[in-house]
Amino acid sequence: MVPPKRAVRFLRWFCREDYIEEIEGDLTEIFEKEVGETPRKAKWKFVWSVIKYFRPQFLKPFGNFYQSNSFGMYKNYLKITLRVFNREKLYSLINVSGLALGFLCCLMIYLFIRDEISYDKFHQDGDRVYRIASAYMRQSKWEPYSSNSWRTGELIRSNYPELKELVMICSDEGILVYKDKRIYETKMAWVGDNFFKVFSFPLVSGNPDDALRGTNKVVISESMAAKYFGAENAIGKVFEANDNSYQLQVSAVMKDMPHNSHFHFDFLMSSETLRKIAPSGMFTNVGWDSQHLYAKATPGANPALLEASFPAFIDKNLDFMKSDKFKLFLQPLKSIHLESNNGLEIEPNGSLSQVYTFSVIAIFILVIACVNYVNLTTARSLRRAKEVGVRKVMGGKQTDLVKQFLSESFIITFMAILIALVFALLLLPQFNQFAGKEIPLSVLLTPEVLLTLIASVIVIGLMAGFYPAVMLSSFKPTNNLKGVDLGGKSGFLFRRGLVILQFVISIGLIAGSTIVFQQWNFLKNKELGLNENMLISVPLQTMNRNKLDAFKEMLLADHSIKKIGTSNMKMPGWISNSTGYQAEDVDISKVTNQTMKIMRTDFDFFDAIETKFADGRNFARKFPSDSSAIIINESAVAQLGWKNPVGKWMELDNKKYTVVGVVKDFHFESLHRLIPPTIFILSSEWLNWVYVRIDNANTQHAISHLKKTYSQFVTNRDFSYSFVDEDMKSQYNAEEKFTETFTLFTALAIVIACLGTFGLISFAAERKSKEIGVRKVLGASVGQVSYLLVREFIILLVIASAISLPLTWYFLNNWVDTFIYRITIGYGPFVLAVVIAAFIVIVTTGFRAMKAAMANPVDSLRDE
């Protein structure tokens, strides 16, 4: 057996001729001794030995590059770089700080994106896990939901052997009691016994196969085990749940779910327990969509074929649900966090468009930082022209000069990345708080991140240093030594082109951040069709509904309480159930959307929220017939196609109702969705939320009175409340966070661009010092001299504006189109962007120009 041929060829390629025979001979001899015992190991040892010889002292000279001089040459490059850095402190500082700031921004964005795309990738069989979501046809659009009914899940399990490993998750919350601890927990879920066969959440103790099998079982997280039981063994401990309604015995303890999971629960309760305590309709009604269905497909199952078969499955199995109005679809587990924004998500998700946006911003920032470096380096070329000329006269070759200038670029890039890494370590906790992340510091020192930084040094060093290196090294020595302007027309245009590119990006980012802010502000302040100010929502929880009238009377007895109404849903919220219906003069088979949402209210609900009626009247106690009356909203009227809706009948669940009023459309759900067609039914049951309008001048007293009164009716629950206007605004936290982050990085990009502009104007002032001196001697004013320097940048700004504004409008218009309710993009953001950019340019360049203009002309003329 012979040594590995490729390793031998590699050795002969790089090893010096005076060493090759001896080294190859020794390695072959060792190989022949070992190959008889373990051939594979002998081959690997041979390859490894060859790699170890790939060291400077064994390398043969390549071309004109001689090893004997390599170390001295690199040492010389470093010395020259440090001398240049010391001689031109201002420009070097601008170069390093600009690159460092750019790298810092990119590093933070990289960590943000890395975290976003890591969601749910830790599950062992995650590639085969799907969520079975649903969608209803509403107003000619599919409205997606994350949930489904229990019955639908069971039917899928029995009809699709490929999805047999199907687990249902039903989020819940409630009070858990253990000894003297009585805590309201919100991260609870009912799950099937095969939960741990679908998801990979490791257990600290207990058996995943039977931890959730049977009734009254609960798996708790490590943090909950410590919270309730301290150092004691949690296994076997028993919680009293929801005021002794049932018990939960701890069967296992799992590690806390990682932050990059799209759901987080601390208590997983066996679904067999739910079967004992929940009404039977929950398990048989295909419209009760309270479950999230996750399925692990069998190996080889084709998700596209499964989805294609769902319409036939719906038409055959799901009662009144038909495939032209209702559909099922599969969502890959790993895509849920970034690509799903359905109704009834377990937790708010991220956004793929934000990942793309921040990626583009990172590229822009990096481009601006590199442009700064290229511009400043090439602009400073005159200062180094004589140095280049002397080197060439002394026999220096262009390739050596290219290596020297590239080395300088790599050294500066390395310094910038090192500074950025240090600042990233210092600022990451603040960034986590700002961006709502939990990125650990240790991530910055992982091999992946460090290798990425090393690769960045190489790539960015080449990008930033290649043109200056080639341009500087190509100067003719005679011209260099004569001091002829070496930039040339092409170099002049190239630098101006880069400045225009910077301005294009900066103007685009300013206009973009303004439009993003406008869209977010529009969502936050949009008229909702009700008066949400000073309106408090309170959950009724276990209050006896027969005592609701007495509760309201006691509240209204105080002058600080103005109005009270109740309904079955919290605003903003979600009504998940829809219903089929019949209506007067309506051929239901021709109506696109055959479902509507139903909200149950009392007599005072519309009065309390202060919404307006388009036609008819509100529910009234003086009309006993209102027990069979309904109110519909304008969207429902539009769906039915009625001209005069008041007095017409609708049939729901085999009961006929008469329409007595049409309420104007108001938003009780997120502005991310259209107002759904809705029927409001008068009800004394299912009323779960009370809305209290309080006096603006007596807020604290009103809340105190509300709490005191509530405690007289509900003794086993803690009082809680929230202001409706704050709840409405909280829906747009994601948009607010995105706006803030976008604005921050935009500001940093502009700072980097300003650094470059300041460097260029400083250099221009130095180059034109003689011209400035002559002009001043001839009587030019400070303003005229300043204008001479600033004019060029203003012209470049105008050109950049003409390029940037239409591009920005195109991309931002497409972005706002993704919102149901959107702003119309006007001229304002673009005018503002140009004005801000012009202001920044004038301030940045004006200061330096004024300084140059006010300098003593004698000094510049004497120097010349």
N, C-alpha and C positions, 0 to 999 in steps of 0.2 A: 504494500500500500504506500502511496506517495503522499507527501504533504498537500494540504489544500492549494490548488493551483492559483486561485484568485489571490490568496494571501501572499503566495510567492511572487506573483506579478506585481502586487502592490508594493512589496518590499523592494523589488528590483527597480520600481519606478521612482521611489523617493530616496533610497539609500545611496550615500556617496560610494563611488567606485572603489575607493581604497578600503572601505569597510565591508562591502557587500559579500565578498567571497567568504570572509571569516564568519560573519553573522549568519549567513544562510547555511554555511556548513555546520555551525554549532547547533542551530535550530533543527536542522534535518537529523543530525545525530541524536539529539534528545527525542525527537519524534519517533525515530526508528526503535529506540529503546522502549518507549511507552506504548506504541501502537499495538504491540502484541497482547498487552493486558486489557486495556480499555481503548479501543479505536476511536470512539466518539470523543472521549475525554482528551485523547492525544491531539485530535484535530482542533478542538476548542483551545487547548493550551498553546498550540502552534499559532493560531490566529491572534490570541491575546498577546503572545510574545512579540509578534510582528507589530501590533498596535503600540506596544510599550516602546519599541524602537523608534516610533515616529516622534522624535525629539530634535530640537534645533541642531545639536552637534552631529547628528547622523544624516541630516537632509543634504541632498545634492544641490548645487546651485542651479536655479532655473533662469534661463535667459541671461540678462545682464545683472540679475540680482545675486549677489554673492553673500553666502552665509556669514563669512567672516566679518562682514560689515553690518549685518542685519541689526544686531543689538545696539551697536553704536549709533546706527542710523535712527532706530526708534527712540533711543535716548535723546538724540539730537532733535527729533520731531517734538518730543515732549518739552524740551528746553525752549524751543522756538515758540511753541504755543503759550507757555507760561510768560515768556518775554513779551509777546504780543498782547497777552492778557494784561500784563502790568503796564505796558506802554499806552494802551488804549482802554483804560478802565471803563469809561462810560459805555462805549460800544460793546465791549465784552460783557459788561454787566447787563446791558439791554438784551444781548443775545442769550445769555445763560438764563436770566430771569424770565424772559419771554418763553423760551423752550420749557423751562421748569414749570411755569404756570400752566402751559399747554399740556404738558405731561400729567400734571396733577389733576387737571380737569378730566383728561382722557382716562386716567387710572380710576378715578371715582366713578365715571360713567361705565367703565369696563366692569368694575365690581358690582354696580347696580344691575347691569344687564346680565352678568354672570349669575347673580342671585335669582333674577327673574326667570331665566330659562332653566334653572335647576329644579323647579317645582315638580314634585312627584316622580322624580327620576330614580329614587332610591328603592322603589318597589321591585322585588326580584322578577316578577312576571309582568311588569308594568306595560310592556309592549302589547300584551294580550288583554289588558283590562280596559273596559269601556264603560262610560256612563250612558244609560239608556234615557235620553231626554225626549221631550214631547213638544209639540207646537200646535197652536190653535189658529185657524184662519179668522182674522179679525180685520174688518175694514179693508178687505182685499189684500192683507199682508199676513204672513205667517208670524205669529207671536210665540217665541220659544220659551219653554219652561224647563227648569232643571229636574223637576220632580215628576212622579207618576203615582198611580194608585197601587195599593198593595195587591189588589186583584190582578191588575195588569202584569205585575211582576210574577205572580204565580202562574198566570197563563203563559207568559214567555218561557218560564222555566220548564213547563210541561210540554210546550210546543217546539222548543229549540234545544235539542241535545247539545248543540255547540255552545250554548250559554247556560249550561246546567249549573255551573258554579256561580250562582247569582245571589247577591246579598242586598238586603234592603236596609236603608239607614233612615231613621226618623229622628230628627233633632227634637230635643225637649229641654225643659228646665224645671226646677222644683226645689223643694226644701229637703235637705238630708239632715238627719239627726243621729249623732253618736255621742252617748253620754251627755256631757254638758255643752257639746257643740251643736248648734242649730244654724245651718248656713244655707242660704239660697244659692244654688249652683246653676250656672247657665250653660256650661259645656257638657251637656249630657246627650246621649243618643241611644235609641233602641236599635239593636243590630242583630242580624241572623247569626246562627252558631258557626257559619263558615266564614266569618269576617276575616279571620287570620289566614284563610286559604287564598283570599283575594288580595289582601293588603299585607305589606311586610313591615309591621310594627313589632319590634322584638319585645319579648316578655322578660321581665327581671325574675319573676317567679310564677309558677303555675304552668299548666299544660294548655297550649293553644288549641288542641283538638277538642277538649271538652270544657274549656273555661266558660263558654257561653251556651252550653247545651243544657236544656232544662229551664225550669222557672226560678225566679228570684236570684239570678246570678248577675254579678257585676264585675267588670274588669276596670281597675282604676289606674291612673297614671302615678308615676313615682312621686311627683310633687304633691299629689293628693294624699298618697300614703303617708308622706311625712307630715302633711298638714293635719290629718285626723289622728294618726296613730303614733307619730314620732318615731322612736327607735323600735317600737313593738312590731312583731310580724303581722302584716295586714291580712294575710290569708285566713279566712274563716270569720273575720269580724263582720258584724251585721249593722246595716244602716236601717233606721226607720225612715221611710220615704213619704213625703207629702202628708204629714200629720197622721202617721200610722195607717195610711191607706194600704201599704204593702211594705214588705221587707226586701232588702237587697244584701246578699251575702257576698263578700269579696272572694272571688275564685282565682284571681290572678292580678299581678301588678305588671304594667307595661312601662317601657321608657316613655317619657313625655314625647308626644308627636313633634317631629322637627318643624322648625318655622317654615320650611319650604314645602309644606303639605298644604293642599288647598282646603283642608278642613282640620280642625283641632278639637278633640274631645278629651275630657278628663275622666268621663264615666261612660263605659260601654255596657249597656244593660241588655240582658237576653230578651229577644223578641217574643219568646214564649210567655214571658211575664206580661208583655203588652197585650197578648191575646186574652189574658185573664181579666184585665182591668179596663180595656177599651171597649166601646160599643161595637156590636157585631157588624154594623154597617160600614165600619172602617175597612173591614176585610173583604166585603162583597161589592161595594159600590165602585165602579170604574171611574167615577168622577171625583172621588175623594183623593186628590193627588197630593198626599202628604209624605210620600216616601221618595227617597233618592235611590235609584236602582243602579247597582254596579255589577258588572258581569265579567268573569274571566273566560275568554273564549278558549276552546280547545285548540291545541296546536294545529296549524293548517287551515283554520276556519277563515273564510273570506268575509270581512265586514261589509264589503260592497254588496255581495250577494244576500247577506242577511238583511241589510237595509232595503234592498229591492223587494224582499218578500214581506216586509212589514205592512204595506197597504192591504194585501189580501188577508193577512192575519187580523188587522183592525176590523175590516168589513165582516169577517166571520165571527169574531169573538167578543168585541167590545160594545155590545148593546147598541145604544143610540150613536156612539162615535162612528163616524164614517171617514174613510181615508181622504175624501176631498175637503174635509173640514178639520181633520185631526191627523197628525202624523207622529211617528216615532223615528228617532234617528240616534246613531251612535256617536259618542264623543270620546276619542282616545283620552285615556287618563292623563297622559303627559301634556296634552294640549289644553286642558280645562283652564288652568290658571291664566293663560295669556289669550286664549281664543274664545272663551265663553263669558257672556254677560247676559245670561238668561234670567227670567223671572225665577224667584225662589232659589237663588244660589245659597249654598250653606254659609259661605262667607264671601265678602267682596273679593273680586279677582283683580288681576293685573290687566295690562293692555298691551297687545302686540304692537299697536300703532305707536305707543309711547316708547317701546323698545327701539323701533325703527327711527323714531324722531330723535331720540338721544344718541343713537348710533350716528346719524347724520350730523348732529351737533358736534359730536366728538371728532368726526372727520374734518368738519369746518374749522374747529379750534386748532387741530393739528396742522391743517393747511395754512392757517394764518400764522402760526408760530414758525413753520418752515419758511414761509414767504418772508417773514421778518429776517430770518437768518440769511437767506439768499440775498435779499435786497441789501442788507447792511454790509455783508461780506463783499459783494461785488462793488458796492458804492465805495468801499474803502480800498478798492484795488489800487488806486493811484498811490496811496501811502506805501503800498508794498511793491510798487512797480520797479523801483530801483533795486530792491532786494532780489526780486526775480531776475532782473537784468544781470546783476552781479553774479548770481548763481549760474546763469546760463553761460556768461562769459568764462566763468571758471570751469566749465565743462559739464554743468548739471544738465541732465536730460529731462525732457518734458514728463516722462513717466515718473521720475523721482519727485518732480515738483507736484504732480497730481497726488502721489502717495503722501507727500508732506501735508498738502492742504486737506486731503481726505482725513489724514490722521488728526489734524486740528479739529475737523468737524466731529470725528468720533469722540475725541476727548471732551469737547464742549457738550456733545449730546450725552455722554456718560455722566458728566458733572450735573447736567440738568436733571437726568433721570434719578440720580442719587438724591438730589435735593428734593425732587418730587416725592420719592419714596419716603424720605424722612418726614416731610409734611403730611403725607398720607397717613403715616402711623400716628401722627399727633392729632390729625383732624377727623379720623374715621369715626370716633364716637359721636362727634357733633354731626357728621354727615348722616350717620344712622338715625339720629334723632330727627334731623331735617327731612330725610327721605322716608322715614317710617320703616327702617330696615333693622336687621339684627346680624349684620356682617361682622364676624369676629376678626380681631387684629391679626390672628395667626394666618388668615387667608393671604395676607400680603407677603408672607414669607414661604408660601408653598412653592414647590418646584414649578408648578404650572405658571404661577404669576411671575416668578423670577426668570424663567425661560422666556416668557413673553416680553419681559423688560429687556433681556439681553437681545432678543430678536429685534426689539424696537430700536435699540442702540444702533444695530447694524442697518436696519431699513431706513430709519430717520436720518442717521448719519450720512448714508448714501444720498438720500433724497435732498437733504439740506446742503450737502457739501459737494455734490457731483458737479453742478454747473459752475460754482465759484472756482473749484479746483481746475476744471478744464479751461475756463476763461482766463484765470490768472496765469496758468502755466503756458498758455499759447501766445503770450505777449512776445513781441520781437525785442531782443535785448537792446538794439540800437534805439528804438523808440522809448524803451523803458528808461534808459540812461539820459535821453534828451528831455524826458518829462513831457512827451507828447501825450495828449488826451487819449487814453487807451480804451476808454469805455466803448467808443464806437457807437454808430447809430443803432446797430442791432442790440447792443447791450443796454443803451438808453431806453429803447422801446420795450425790451424785455423787463427791465425793472419797473417801468410805468405800468406794464401789463399786470405785473404781480401786485402792484399797489391797487390797481383797479379791481383785481380779484378780491383783495382784502376788503375794499369798500363794498363790493357787491354782496359779500357774505355778511358784513356788519349791518348794512342797511336791511338786508333780508331778515336777519335775526331780530333787529329792533322792530321792524314792522310785524314780524311773526309773533313776537312776544306780546305786542300790543293787541293783535287780533285774538290771540289765545286768552289774554286777560279779558277782553271784551266779551268773548263767548262765555267764559266762566261767570263774569259779572251779570250777564244776561240771564243765565240759568238761576243764579242766586237771587236775582231781584225781579224775576218775571211775575206778572200778575197771575195769581193762581185761581181767581174766581171766587175766593172767599177771603174773609178778613182773618188772617192768621196771627195778627199782633195781639198780645195779651190774652191769648187763648191757651189754656193748659189742658193737657190730656192726662187722665189718671186711669190706670187699670183697675177694674172693679174686683178682680181676683175672686175670692170666695164669698163676696158679699151676697147675702140672700136677696135675689132679685125682687121678691115680694116687698122688700123694705126700701126699694129704690126711690119711690115717691117721697117717703119720709126723709131719706137722705138728702134729696134735692131741696125739700122744704127747709130743712135745717140750714143748709148752705145758703139758700136765698134769704134767710132771715137776717143775714149780716149784710151791711151796706156795701162791703167790698166785693161781693159776688154779684155780677150783673145778669148772667144768663147761664143756663145749663142744658145740655142735650146729650144724648147717648146714641151709640151705634155699636155694631158688632166688629168694627175694625179700627185699628190704629192708623192715624194719618201722620205722615205718609206711610203707606203700607201696600198690601197686595191682597186682592181677593182672588184666590186661586180657583175657586169653583165657578163654573159656568153652568148654564142650564139650557135645555131646549124649550121652545115656547110655541104657542099659536097666537095669532093676533088678527083682529078684525080687518077685513079688506086686504089681507096680506097672504099671498101664495108663498108659503114658507119654502117651498122647493125652489123658488126663484130668487130667494134672498141669499146673497153670498155668504153672509155670516149667520149661522142659525143658532148662535149662542149669545147670551148676554151675561154680564155680571150682576150679582144681586147684593145690595147692601141693606141691612136691616137697621131701622132707626126708631126713635120714639117721636112724639109730637113736636118736641122742641129742638131737634137736631139742626134743622136748617136755620132756625132763628139764632141758635147759639153760634154757629159758624159764620153767620151773616153772609150767606150766598143769596143770589137773586133768582127770581122766577121769570122765565120767558113767557109763560102762559099758565092759566089756571091758578091754583092755590096750593097752600101748604096743607099738611094733615091738620085736622082741627078736632078738638074734643067734642064740639057741639054737633058733629056729624057722626052719629052712631054707625052709619054705613061705611065709614072710613076703614073699618076692619077688613073690608074687601076692596080697599082703594090702593092704588100705587101711584108713585111719581116716577117719571122717567127723565133722563137728561137729554140734551139736544142731540148728542151723538146717537142715542137710541132712536130718536125721531127720524134722524137722517137715514139710519139703517132700515127702518120700517117703511120709509117713504110716505109718511102721513103728512097731509096738509093741515088738518085740524085735529090734533091728537086728543085733546081733552074730551072725555066722554066715551072714547073708544075702549074696547075691552081687550084684555090679554089673558091667555090661559097658561098658568104655570103649575106644574105638578098636579094636574087635573082640577085645579081651582081657578075660577074665573074672577079676574080683577077689573076694576074700572080705573082708567087714567083720570086723575083729578088735577094734575099739574105737570108742568114741564120746567125743570130747574135748569138754569144756565149751566153749561159745562164748567166744572171746576176740577182742579187737579187734586186728587187724593192719592195718586201714585207718583212715581218719579217722572220728571220731565224727559227722561230718556225714552218714555213711551207715550203714545197717543192716549188721549182720554178715552176709555173704553165705553161702549154703549152700556148703560147701567140702569137697573130697575131698583127703586127704593121702596121697600115694603115696611109698613108699620108693624112693629113687633114689640112684645113685652119680654120675649125670650132671646137668648143669644146675644144680649146686649153686654158687651165686655169692656167698653171704654166710655168714660164720661168726659165730656168736653166742657170746661168751665171758663167763662169769660170773666176776667177780673178787672177791677178798677185800676187804672194806670197809676193813680196817686196812692194806692194802698196795697202795693204788691206784697210786701212782707206780711202785712196783717192778713191779707187774703190767703196766702199760702199757709200761714199758721192756723187760721180758722179751718181751712180745708183739711189740714192734717189732723187737727183735733176732732173734727166731725167724723172723718174717715175712721179714726181709731175707735169710735163708738160703734161702728157697724162692722168693722173687720178687726178681729183681735188676733188672728193667727197669721197675719201677713204684715210685712213692713210696708209703710206708706212710701209710695214713689210717684213721681210726676215728671213731666217735661213740658217745655214750651213748644208749641206746634211750629212756630217760625224757626226755632233753632233746629228742630228735627228735620224740617224741610231743607234747611241749608246744609245740614250734615250729610245729606245724600250726595253732595257734590264735593266731599272731601278729596276724592281722588282727583277731580279736575283742579281743585285748589292747589293740591300738592304738586300736580304736574305743572301748573302755571308758575308756582314759586320756583320749582327746579329749573324750568325752561328759562325764566327770567334771570336766575342766578348765573347759569352757564352763558347766557347771552351777555350779561354784564362782564363776565370774565373774558369772554372772547373779544369784547370791545376794548377791555384794558390791554389785552395782548396786542391788538391792532394799534392802539395808541402808542404803545412802547415802540413799535416799529416805525410809526409815523414820526414820533419824536426823534428817533435816531436818524431818520432820513433828513429831516429838516435841519438837525444839528450839523450833519455832514454837508448839506447844501450850503449852510451859512459859512462853514469853514472854507469850502471850495470857492465861494464867491466873496470872500473877505476883501480881496483886492478891488473887485468891482464895486462892492459896497463902499469901500474907502474912497474911491474915485468919485462915485455919485455924491457922497456926502460933502467932499471937498468942493464939488460943483454946485452944491446948494440943495441937494435932495433932502426932503424931510424924513423924519423917523417913519411916518405913516407910509410914505412912498417906498422906502426901502423895505419895510415890513411886507407891503403888498407884493413887492418883487419876489419875495420868498414864498409867500402863502399862495399866490395866484395859481401856481402849477398844481397844487393839491386841490384847489377848488375846482379847476377844470377836470381833474381826474375824478373828483366826486360827482360832478354832473354826468360824466360818461357812465360811471358806475350806477348812478341812480336810474339812468335810462335802461340799463340792462337788468338791474335787480328788481325793480318794481313790478313789471309784468310777470316775471318768473314767480315772485313771491305771491302775487295775487292768484296765479294759477294753482299753486300747491295749497295755499291756505284756503282757497275756495273749495277745493276738493275735501279738505279736512273738515270744515264746518258743515259740509254736506252730509257727514256721517251722523249728525245730530238730528233728532226729530224736530226740535225747536232750535232754530239757529239765527244768528245775526245776519244782516245783509252787510257785506263788506263795502264800506264807503271809501272816500278819499282820505279821510282823517288819518288812519294809521300810516299811510304812505307819506303824507305831508309831514306828519310828526317824525317819521323815521329819517327823512331827508334833513329836516331842521335839526334834529338831535345829532345826526352824523356831521352836519356842517358845523354845528356848535363845538362838537368834540374836536374836529379838525382845526378849527380856528383857535380854540383854547390851547390844543396841543402844540400847534405850530406857531401860534401867535406869540407865546411866551418866549420861545427860542428866537423867533424873528425879531421881536422887540429888543432882546438882549444884543443880538448881532447889530441891529440898526443903531443902538445907542452906544456902541463901543467907539473908542477913539480911533478915527481913521488913520491917524499917524502911525499907530501900532501896526495895523495891517499892512500899510504901505511900506513901512520900514522892514517888516518881515519878508515882504515880497522882494 
